[in-house]
Amino acid sequence: MQVENLSHISTGETTYWPSDERKVPDLIYFGIVKRLPVYSLRAESSFDLSSDHSPVIITIHSKIIIQTNPPTLSTKQTNKLGDI
């Protein structure tokens, strides 16, 4: 994927619900994209169907989805231990 400059997208949630109780639910649905900014993509599970598979809906936005950065305790201007 790195050589071809590909990206992956998934919900990170289980998408396969086996009817056999000895089997473990697993993630089997994902998408691979090329030359699309990952910030313009959104993946979400659809639980509307009565099946042992939960389909994944991938939405491509024409505008970048702005994601806020989590708060941090330091900034770029904070001195690092080696800079003192």
C-alpha positions as CSV (number, residue, x, y, z in Angstrom):
1,M,0.0,0.0,0.0
2,Q,2.8,2.4,0.7
3,V,4.5,1.8,-2.6
4,E,1.3,2.5,-4.5
5,N,0.4,5.4,-2.2
6,L,-2.9,3.8,-1.1
7,S,-4.9,4.5,2.0
8,H,-7.4,2.4,3.9
9,I,-10.7,3.3,5.5
10,S,-12.8,1.4,7.9
11,T,-15.1,1.8,10.9
12,G,-12.8,-0.1,13.2
13,E,-15.9,-1.9,14.4
14,T,-16.9,-5.6,14.0
15,T,-18.7,-6.2,10.7
16,Y,-19.1,-10.0,10.8
17,W,-21.3,-11.6,13.5
18,P,-21.1,-15.4,13.2
19,S,-24.0,-17.5,14.2
20,D,-21.7,-20.1,15.6
21,E,-21.0,-19.1,19.2
22,R,-17.5,-20.6,19.1
23,K,-16.4,-18.1,16.4
24,V,-15.3,-14.6,17.3
25,P,-16.8,-11.5,15.5
26,D,-14.4,-10.0,13.1
27,L,-13.8,-6.9,10.9
28,I,-14.0,-7.9,7.3
29,Y,-15.2,-4.8,5.5
30,F,-12.9,-1.9,4.6
31,G,-12.1,0.3,1.7
32,I,-8.8,1.1,-0.1
33,V,-8.5,4.5,-1.8
34,K,-5.9,6.3,-3.9
35,R,-5.5,10.0,-4.5
36,L,-8.4,10.9,-2.1
37,P,-7.7,12.8,1.0
38,V,-8.6,10.7,4.0
39,Y,-10.1,13.7,5.7
40,S,-12.8,13.8,3.1
41,L,-13.9,10.2,3.8
42,R,-16.1,8.9,6.5
43,A,-17.0,5.2,7.2
44,E,-19.9,4.1,9.3
45,S,-21.6,0.8,10.0
46,S,-25.2,0.1,9.0
47,F,-27.1,-2.1,11.4
48,D,-30.4,-1.9,9.4
49,L,-30.2,-5.3,7.8
50,S,-30.9,-8.6,9.6
51,S,-27.8,-10.5,8.6
52,D,-24.6,-11.8,10.1
53,H,-22.8,-9.0,8.3
54,S,-23.0,-5.3,9.0
55,P,-22.3,-3.4,5.8
56,V,-20.1,-0.3,5.9
57,I,-21.1,2.9,4.2
58,I,-18.3,5.1,3.0
59,T,-19.2,8.7,2.3
60,I,-16.9,11.0,0.2
61,H,-17.3,14.7,1.0
62,S,-16.4,17.4,-1.6
63,K,-15.1,19.5,1.3
64,I,-12.6,18.5,3.9
65,I,-14.1,17.4,7.2
66,I,-12.4,19.6,9.8
67,Q,-11.3,17.6,12.7
68,T,-10.3,19.3,15.9
69,N,-7.1,18.3,17.6
70,P,-7.3,16.9,21.1
71,P,-6.0,19.3,23.8
72,T,-2.3,19.0,24.7
73,L,-0.2,20.0,27.6
74,S,2.5,21.6,25.4
75,T,2.8,23.7,22.2
76,K,5.4,23.9,19.5
77,Q,7.0,26.8,21.3
78,T,7.5,24.7,24.5
79,N,11.2,24.0,25.3
80,K,12.1,20.4,25.0
81,L,14.4,18.8,27.6
82,G,17.3,18.8,25.1
83,D,16.8,22.4,24.1
84,I,17.4,23.8,27.6
